[in-house]
Amino acid sequence: QELLVESGGGLVQAGGSMRLSCAASGRTFRRYGMGWFRQAPGLEREFVAGFGWDGSTTYYTHSVQGRFTISRDNAQNTLYLQMNSLKPEDTAVYYCAAQGTSYYGANDPRSYVSWGQGTQVTVSS
């Protein structure tokens, strides 16, 4: 398994932008899928964006399509989530995760074997 450390969270006004980073160590980073999930208070953890098992195909949940962009720098072993046009409903703890299987798909948390500690994103109205 790998160690995942998120950074870049904080407070932003609605309509603003923020970029999250996730530094990974352990497995060969470029060879596996990774994703971002979020969890708001009282709600289940939900998929936000991710790379498929091939490490390059991207997937997004409907509510963030066109606003969020997932990317990766394999040379730096880092995953990113660029978030634009942020809304108050984007407020959550954001987690990056690394896949261990392709069986369930990139948007299913059961595909992921390693998780970061999370970073808080708060969008004020």
N, C-alpha and C positions, 0 to 999 in steps of 0.2 A: 504494500500500500504506500501511498504518498502522503506527504504533509502539504496541506493547502492553507494559505494564509491570505485572507481578504484585506483590502484597504480601500479607502476612497469614499466611504460613507460620510454622512453628515446631514446638515439642514440646508434646504434650498427652497426658494419660493416656487409656487406653481408657474409653469412655463419655462423654468430654468433647466439647466443641464448638469449632469454629473457623470463621472467615469469611475467605475469600480475596477479594481485590479485583483487578481488572484495569482499569487506566486506559488508554483508547484515544485516539489522536490521528490525524488524517488524514482518511479518508473520513467521510461523514455517518453517524454511529454508528447512528442509529435504523433505517437502511435495510437492514441486512444481518444475517445470522445470525452467531452467535458460539458458541463452545463451550469446554469444559474437557476436557483430557486429562490422563492421568497416566502416569508411567513408573517402575516399581520396578526395582531393580538386577537385571540379567540377564533382564528381561522386555521385551516390546515395548510401545510406547506404546499406551495404550488409551483409548477414549472414556469419559468420565464423564457429562457432561451437556451439553446444548446447546440453542440456539434454532434453529429451522428457518429456511429462506431468507426466510420472511415476517417474520422478526424477532420473532415472538411465540409461536409454538408451541414447546413444550418437550419434550425427549426426555431419558431417563435410561437408563444401563445398569442391568441388573437388580439388581446387587449393591448399588447405592446408593439404589434407589427407596425412598421413605419416610423416608430419613435425610438426604439431600442436597437442597438446593433451589437452583436457578439463578435469578437475577434480574438485571435491568438497570435502570439509571437513565439514560435517554437524555439528560436535561438535563445530567448530570454526565459523560457519555461513559464510564460505568463499568459493568463486568460484575462480578457477585458469585457466589460459591458458598458458601452456608451449609451447613456440615457438622456434623451432630449424631450422637450415638451412635457416635462414631468407634471403629474397630477397628484392631488392629495391622496387619491386611492392607490398610488404607487408606494405609499408609506409602508414600510415593512423592514424586517431583518432579511438581508440578502445573503445567500449562501452559495459558494461555488462547490462543485462536486465533480468527482472523476468516475467515469464508468468502469464497471468490471465485467459487464456482459452486454450483448446487443439484443438479448432475447425479448426484453420488454419495450424497447424503443427509447429514444433519447428523452422523451417527455415523461417517462415513468420513473419515480424515485427508486424503484426496485432495481433499476439498471446501475445504480451508483453505489460504490463501495467505500469511497472516501469523501469526507465532508470537511469544509472549513468551519471556523468558529462563528462566522457570520459578522456582518457589518450593518449597522443601523442606517437606514435612509429615511429621512423625514421630509415630507413636502408640505409646506405651509400654504394655506389658501389666501 
